[in-house]
Amino acid sequence: MIEDLRILETAADVADEAATALAGWIAHAGAAGAAVHVALAGGSTPAATYARLASAPVDWPSVHLWFGDERMVPPDAQDANAELARAYLVEPAGIAAAMVHLVPTTLPVEAAARAYGDEIRRHLPLDAAGVPRFDVVMLGLGEDGHVASLFPNSTALTATDVCLPIRNSPKPPPERVSLSLAVINAATHRLLVTTGSGKADALARTLGSPDPGTPASLLRSAGTTVVCDASAAADLRGR
């Protein structure tokens, strides 16, 4: 059971809370002078959080930005997660291009997943099981309960590679690259941000029993923070 559940009144409040949490975790991880590794989310919800984070007092030269998943489109395509991050966070905060690690979407999806996984292994520390350990992985929540590009009842949920090629996404485009659940769960912090009544059922299922039909329910409880607005929390009666 995820214990760190933060329910705010509005989507704007959620963005403020999420940005504050991210900035705090980044500062703590970098306090000893080590590089900090953060995986970003895509979708529409994170944009407001990124806009607020861009103006936060973060020591960006020590922070490596990665992507929890990416669509197999050019990095400057309107629906690319990289483009969302560029517009709302990277350029406003003046983050150096060398610190932003893009998925190589010009490659075939299998090669892109393999290359991105190799790059992650070159840069990140490994945990005791040999899994790369991000300081923070930020996640959105789909109405079907998916996180990153890990969709309900997919065989990808049990894969142990660092990055996975997704070939038949139920949401377009069909080809994507995603961090594996093993890597997401190895992170020091996972931040799940969701807003709106359309996510209420998915959030209730996320906070219920682990179920491959709701991938977000498979997130490791320790170290996972959920930040949502009152609309998304509408089905959480008694919690």
KEKE-3310 file (N, C-alpha, C; in steps of 0.2 Angstrom, whole numbers, plus 5000, padded with zeros to 4 digits):
npx = (5004:5003:5009:5012:5002:4996:4984:4978:4969:4967:4972:4983:4988:4993:5003:5012:5015:5021:5032:5039:5042:5050:5061:5066:5070:5080:5089:5093:5098:5109:5117:5129:5138:5137:5132:5115:5101:5087:5072:5060:5042:5030:5015:5001:4999:5011:5016:5013:5019:5033:5035:5034:5045:5055:5058:5062:5074:5086:5101:5105:5116:5122:5112:5106:5095:5083:5072:5057:5049:5047:5039:5041:5045:5051:5063:5059:5046:5028:5021:5031:5039:5051:5050:5040:5047:5057:5051:5044:5053:5067:5073:5067:5073:5087:5095:5108:5111:5119:5116:5104:5097:5092:5080:5086:5077:5078:5082:5078:5065:5069:5083:5084:5079:5088:5100:5097:5096:5109:5116:5110:5115:5129:5130:5122:5122:5122:5111:5110:5106:5111:5103:5100:5100:5089:5088:5076:5060:5048:5031:5016:4999:4989:4972:4969:4976:4990:5008:5022:5026:5020:5008:4991:4991:5002:5015:5027:5027:5034:5046:5064:5074:5084:5078:5064:5057:5042:5030:5016:5008:4992:4989:4991:5007:5011:5023:5036:5048:5052:5056:5059:5048:5056:5067:5060:5055:5067:5071:5076:5066:5049:5038:5021:5010:4994:4979:4962:4945:4944:4954:4950:4945:4956:4966:4960:4961:4975:4979:4974:4974:4989:4989:4991:4982:4981:4994:5000:4998:5007:5018:5032:5029:5036:5044:5037:5027:5012:5004:4989:4974:4958:4948:4954:4955:4942:4936:4942:4936:4936:4949)
npy = (4994:5011:5023:5037:5048:5062:5073:5087:5102:5108:5106:5115:5117:5104:5104:5113:5106:5095:5100:5106:5094:5087:5096:5096:5083:5082:5091:5085:5073:5077:5083:5078:5081:5072:5066:5068:5059:5060:5054:5058:5061:5059:5065:5076:5080:5083:5095:5107:5105:5104:5117:5125:5119:5123:5136:5134:5134:5125:5115:5114:5110:5099:5089:5075:5073:5061:5050:5042:5035:5035:5041:5034:5044:5059:5069:5082:5082:5086:5078:5071:5066:5072:5084:5091:5092:5100:5112:5116:5114:5112:5122:5134:5133:5134:5122:5113:5105:5094:5087:5082:5067:5059:5048:5037:5039:5038:5026:5009:5002:4991:4992:5005:5004:4996:5003:5014:5009:5004:5016:5021:5012:5015:5027:5028:5023:5006:4995:4983:4972:4974:4983:4998:5013:5026:5042:5049:5045:5051:5050:5049:5045:5034:5033:5020:5015:5013:5016:5025:5017:5006:4995:4989:4972:4968:4959:4965:4970:4960:4960:4961:4969:4984:4994:4994:4988:4994:4988:4987:4997:5002:5015:5027:5034:5017:5011:5012:5017:5011:5013:4998:4990:4985:4993:5006:5003:5002:5014:5028:5037:5038:5047:5049:5058:5065:5071:5076:5070:5060:5051:5045:5032:5024:5029:5024:5010:5009:5011:5000:4982:4974:4972:4966:4971:4984:4993:5003:4999:4991:4997:4999:5001:5007:5022:5028:5041:5049:5062:5070:5078:5084:5080:5069:5061:5057:5044:5038:5034:5033:5032)
npz = (5000:4995:5005:5005:5001:4993:4993:4984:4982:4969:4951:4949:4962:4963:4954:4960:4972:4967:4960:4970:4978:4969:4967:4980:4982:4972:4977:4989:4984:4977:4987:4992:4982:4971:4955:4949:4944:4935:4929:4917:4914:4902:4892:4896:4909:4916:4912:4918:4931:4927:4922:4934:4941:4933:4937:4950:4964:4958:4957:4942:4934:4939:4936:4928:4915:4910:4901:4905:4896:4879:4863:4847:4838:4829:4840:4841:4838:4840:4848:4855:4870:4874:4868:4875:4887:4884:4880:4892:4903:4900:4891:4898:4910:4907:4905:4901:4885:4885:4896:4895:4891:4877:4870:4857:4844:4830:4827:4824:4834:4843:4843:4848:4861:4866:4865:4873:4885:4887:4888:4899:4909:4908:4914:4927:4944:4951:4959:4973:4966:4953:4946:4937:4946:4948:4954:4955:4948:4938:4935:4925:4925:4916:4910:4909:4919:4916:4917:4912:4897:4900:4898:4902:4908:4899:4893:4894:4907:4915:4911:4912:4907:4905:4897:4887:4871:4864:4855:4851:4856:4864:4863:4851:4846:4840:4842:4855:4867:4883:4901:4911:4922:4933:4933:4936:4949:4956:4958:4969:4973:4967:4959:4956:4947:4945:4938:4938:4935:4926:4929:4941:4943:4939:4948:4960:4958:4957:4970:4976:4977:4971:4953:4937:4928:4931:4929:4937:4950:4953:4957:4968:4985:4995:4995:4985:4980:4978:4970:4969:4963:4970:4961:4955:4966:4969:4970:4981:4993:5011:5012)
capx = (5000:5007:5007:5013:4997:4995:4978:4977:4962:4967:4978:4988:4991:4996:5009:5016:5017:5025:5038:5042:5045:5056:5067:5069:5074:5086:5094:5095:5103:5115:5120:5136:5142:5136:5127:5108:5098:5080:5068:5054:5036:5027:5008:4999:4999:5018:5019:5013:5025:5039:5035:5036:5051:5060:5060:5064:5082:5089:5108:5104:5122:5123:5106:5105:5088:5081:5064:5054:5047:5047:5036:5046:5044:5057:5063:5055:5039:5024:5019:5037:5040:5057:5048:5037:5052:5061:5047:5042:5058:5074:5074:5066:5078:5093:5098:5113:5109:5123:5113:5097:5098:5086:5080:5088:5071:5079:5084:5072:5063:5073:5089:5083:5078:5095:5105:5096:5098:5116:5118:5108:5120:5135:5129:5119:5125:5118:5109:5113:5104:5113:5098:5102:5096:5088:5086:5069:5057:5042:5026:5009:4994:4984:4965:4968:4981:4997:5013:5027:5023:5019:5001:4988:4992:5007:5021:5033:5027:5038:5053:5069:5079:5083:5073:5060:5054:5035:5028:5009:5004:4985:4988:4996:5010:5011:5030:5038:5053:5050:5059:5055:5045:5061:5071:5056:5054:5073:5073:5075:5059:5044:5033:5015:5006:4988:4974:4956:4940:4945:4959:4948:4945:4963:4969:4958:4964:4982:4980:4971:4979:4993:4985:4994:4978:4983:5001:5003:4997:5013:5024:5034:5025:5041:5048:5032:5023:5006:5001:4983:4969:4952:4944:4956:4954:4935:4934:4946:4932:4938:4957)
capy = (5000:5017:5027:5044:5050:5069:5076:5094:5104:5109:5104:5120:5115:5098:5106:5116:5101:5090:5103:5106:5088:5086:5100:5094:5076:5083:5094:5080:5068:5081:5087:5076:5083:5067:5068:5067:5056:5060:5051:5063:5058:5063:5066:5083:5082:5085:5101:5113:5104:5106:5125:5127:5117:5127:5142:5132:5134:5118:5116:5110:5108:5092:5085:5072:5071:5055:5049:5036:5032:5040:5038:5033:5050:5064:5072:5089:5081:5089:5073:5068:5068:5076:5091:5093:5093:5105:5118:5118:5114:5112:5129:5139:5133:5134:5116:5111:5100:5088:5084:5079:5061:5058:5041:5038:5037:5037:5019:5004:5002:4987:4995:5011:5002:4993:5009:5019:5005:5004:5023:5022:5008:5019:5033:5027:5018:5000:4993:4977:4967:4976:4987:5005:5016:5033:5046:5051:5043:5054:5046:5050:5039:5033:5031:5013:5013:5012:5021:5025:5014:4999:4995:4983:4964:4967:4954:4970:4971:4956:4960:4964:4973:4991:4998:4989:4990:4993:4988:4987:5002:5003:5022:5029:5029:5010:5010:5017:5014:5012:5009:4992:4991:4983:5000:5011:5001:5002:5021:5030:5040:5038:5052:5048:5064:5064:5076:5076:5065:5054:5047:5043:5025:5022:5030:5020:5004:5010:5011:4994:4977:4974:4969:4968:4975:4991:4993:5008:4996:4986:5001:4997:5006:5011:5027:5030:5047:5050:5068:5071:5084:5082:5076:5062:5057:5056:5037:5036:5034:5030:5032)
capz = (5000:4995:5011:5004:4996:4994:4989:4984:4979:4961:4947:4950:4968:4962:4950:4965:4977:4964:4959:4977:4980:4965:4969:4987:4981:4968:4981:4994:4981:4975:4993:4993:4976:4966:4949:4950:4938:4935:4923:4916:4912:4896:4893:4897:4916:4919:4909:4923:4935:4924:4922:4940:4942:4929:4941:4957:4965:4957:4954:4936:4931:4942:4936:4921:4913:4906:4899:4907:4890:4873:4857:4842:4833:4830:4846:4841:4836:4845:4853:4859:4877:4874:4866:4881:4892:4881:4880:4899:4908:4898:4889:4903:4916:4904:4906:4895:4881:4886:4902:4893:4887:4872:4867:4849:4840:4823:4826:4825:4841:4847:4844:4852:4868:4868:4865:4878:4891:4888:4890:4906:4913:4908:4919:4933:4949:4951:4966:4974:4961:4947:4942:4937:4951:4947:4960:4954:4942:4938:4931:4924:4926:4911:4912:4910:4924:4914:4918:4907:4892:4902:4898:4906:4906:4894:4894:4896:4915:4919:4908:4917:4903:4907:4893:4883:4865:4864:4847:4850:4861:4863:4861:4846:4841:4842:4844:4860:4872:4890:4906:4913:4929:4937:4934:4939:4956:4959:4960:4976:4973:4962:4959:4952:4947:4941:4940:4934:4936:4921:4932:4947:4944:4938:4954:4965:4957:4958:4977:4978:4977:4965:4948:4931:4924:4932:4930:4942:4956:4954:4959:4975:4989:4999:4990:4980:4982:4974:4971:4965:4965:4973:4956:4954:4972:4970:4971:4986:4999:5016:5012)
cpx = (5004:5004:5008:5008:4995:4989:4977:4971:4962:4973:4984:4992:4995:5003:5014:5019:5022:5032:5042:5046:5051:5062:5070:5073:5080:5091:5097:5100:5109:5119:5128:5141:5141:5131:5120:5105:5090:5077:5061:5048:5034:5019:5007:5000:5005:5019:5019:5018:5031:5040:5037:5043:5057:5062:5062:5072:5085:5096:5108:5111:5124:5118:5106:5098:5087:5074:5062:5051:5047:5043:5042:5044:5050:5057:5059:5048:5034:5022:5025:5038:5046:5055:5044:5042:5056:5057:5046:5048:5065:5076:5073:5071:5085:5098:5102:5111:5113:5120:5106:5098:5092:5086:5081:5082:5072:5081:5078:5071:5067:5080:5089:5083:5085:5100:5104:5097:5105:5119:5116:5113:5127:5135:5127:5123:5120:5117:5112:5112:5107:5109:5100:5097:5095:5086:5079:5066:5050:5037:5020:5005:4989:4977:4964:4973:4988:5001:5018:5024:5022:5011:4998:4989:4997:5013:5027:5033:5032:5045:5058:5075:5079:5078:5070:5057:5046:5033:5021:5005:4997:4984:4993:5001:5011:5018:5033:5044:5051:5055:5055:5053:5051:5065:5067:5056:5061:5075:5072:5068:5055:5039:5027:5011:5000:4983:4967:4951:4941:4950:4956:4948:4952:4967:4967:4961:4971:4983:4977:4977:4983:4989:4989:4989:4978:4990:5004:5002:5003:5019:5026:5032:5030:5044:5043:5028:5018:5004:4995:4979:4963:4948:4947:4955:4947:4933:4938:4942:4935:4946:4959)
cpy = (5006:5021:5035:5047:5058:5072:5083:5096:5105:5107:5109:5119:5109:5099:5109:5111:5097:5093:5104:5100:5086:5090:5098:5087:5077:5086:5089:5075:5071:5084:5085:5077:5077:5069:5065:5064:5056:5058:5055:5059:5062:5064:5074:5085:5085:5092:5107:5111:5106:5114:5128:5125:5121:5133:5141:5133:5128:5119:5111:5107:5101:5087:5082:5071:5066:5055:5042:5032:5038:5037:5038:5038:5055:5067:5079:5088:5084:5084:5069:5071:5073:5083:5094:5096:5100:5112:5121:5118:5115:5119:5134:5139:5133:5128:5114:5105:5093:5084:5081:5073:5059:5051:5042:5035:5037:5030:5015:5003:4997:4990:5001:5009:5000:4998:5013:5015:5005:5011:5024:5018:5012:5024:5032:5022:5012:4998:4986:4971:4969:4980:4994:5009:5024:5036:5047:5048:5047:5051:5049:5044:5039:5032:5024:5010:5012:5018:5020:5022:5007:4998:4988:4976:4963:4962:4959:4971:4966:4956:4963:4968:4980:4995:4993:4992:4989:4993:4989:4991:5002:5010:5023:5034:5022:5008:5015:5013:5016:5009:5003:4994:4989:4990:5005:5009:5001:5009:5023:5033:5039:5043:5051:5054:5063:5069:5074:5070:5059:5049:5044:5036:5022:5023:5025:5013:5004:5009:5005:4988:4977:4969:4971:4971:4982:4992:4997:5004:4992:4991:4999:5003:5010:5016:5030:5036:5048:5057:5069:5077:5080:5078:5069:5058:5055:5049:5034:5036:5030:5029:5038)
cpz = (5000:5001:5010:4998:4998:4990:4990:4981:4972:4958:4948:4957:4967:4959:4955:4969:4973:4962:4965:4979:4976:4966:4976:4986:4977:4973:4986:4990:4979:4981:4993:4987:4970:4961:4951:4944:4939:4929:4923:4913:4906:4897:4895:4904:4918:4917:4914:4929:4933:4923:4928:4943:4939:4933:4948:4957:4964:4954:4948:4933:4933:4940:4928:4921:4908:4905:4901:4901:4885:4867:4852:4836:4834:4837:4847:4838:4841:4850:4857:4866:4878:4872:4871:4886:4890:4882:4887:4904:4905:4896:4894:4909:4913:4905:4900:4891:4882:4892:4901:4888:4883:4870:4859:4845:4833:4822:4826:4832:4845:4848:4848:4859:4870:4869:4871:4885:4892:4890:4897:4911:4913:4913:4926:4938:4949:4958:4967:4969:4954:4943:4942:4942:4950:4954:4961:4948:4942:4933:4931:4925:4920:4914:4913:4915:4922:4916:4913:4900:4893:4903:4901:4903:4900:4897:4896:4904:4918:4916:4912:4913:4906:4904:4888:4876:4865:4857:4846:4855:4859:4861:4856:4849:4844:4845:4849:4863:4879:4895:4908:4920:4934:4939:4938:4947:4959:4961:4967:4977:4967:4963:4954:4953:4943:4943:4935:4935:4932:4924:4938:4948:4943:4945:4960:4964:4958:4966:4980:4978:4971:4959:4941:4926:4925:4934:4936:4949:4958:4956:4966:4979:4993:4993:4985:4983:4976:4975:4966:4967:4967:4968:4955:4960:4973:4972:4977:4993:5005:5017:5016)
residu = (MET:ILE:GLU:ASP:LEU:ARG:ILE:LEU:GLU:THR:ALA:ALA:ASP:VAL:ALA:ASP:GLU:ALA:ALA:THR:ALA:LEU:ALA:GLY:TRP:ILE:ALA:HIS:ALA:GLY:ALA:ALA:GLY:ALA:ALA:VAL:HIS:VAL:ALA:LEU:ALA:GLY:GLY:SER:THR:PRO:ALA:ALA:THR:TYR:ALA:ARG:LEU:ALA:SER:ALA:PRO:VAL:ASP:TRP:PRO:SER:VAL:HIS:LEU:TRP:PHE:GLY:ASP:GLU:ARG:MET:VAL:PRO:PRO:ASP:ALA:GLN:ASP:ALA:ASN:ALA:GLU:LEU:ALA:ARG:ALA:TYR:LEU:VAL:GLU:PRO:ALA:GLY:ILE:ALA:ALA:ALA:MET:VAL:HIS:LEU:VAL:PRO:THR:THR:LEU:PRO:VAL:GLU:ALA:ALA:ALA:ARG:ALA:TYR:GLY:ASP:GLU:ILE:ARG:ARG:HIS:LEU:PRO:LEU:ASP:ALA:ALA:GLY:VAL:PRO:ARG:PHE:ASP:VAL:VAL:MET:LEU:GLY:LEU:GLY:GLU:ASP:GLY:HIS:VAL:ALA:SER:LEU:PHE:PRO:ASN:SER:THR:ALA:LEU:THR:ALA:THR:ASP:VAL:CYS:LEU:PRO:ILE:ARG:ASN:SER:PRO:LYS:PRO:PRO:PRO:GLU:ARG:VAL:SER:LEU:SER:LEU:ALA:VAL:ILE:ASN:ALA:ALA:THR:HIS:ARG:LEU:LEU:VAL:THR:THR:GLY:SER:GLY:LYS:ALA:ASP:ALA:LEU:ALA:ARG:THR:LEU:GLY:SER:PRO:ASP:PRO:GLY:THR:PRO:ALA:SER:LEU:LEU:ARG:SER:ALA:GLY:THR:THR:VAL:VAL:CYS:ASP:ALA:SER:ALA:ALA:ALA:ASP:LEU:ARG:GLY:ARG)
# end
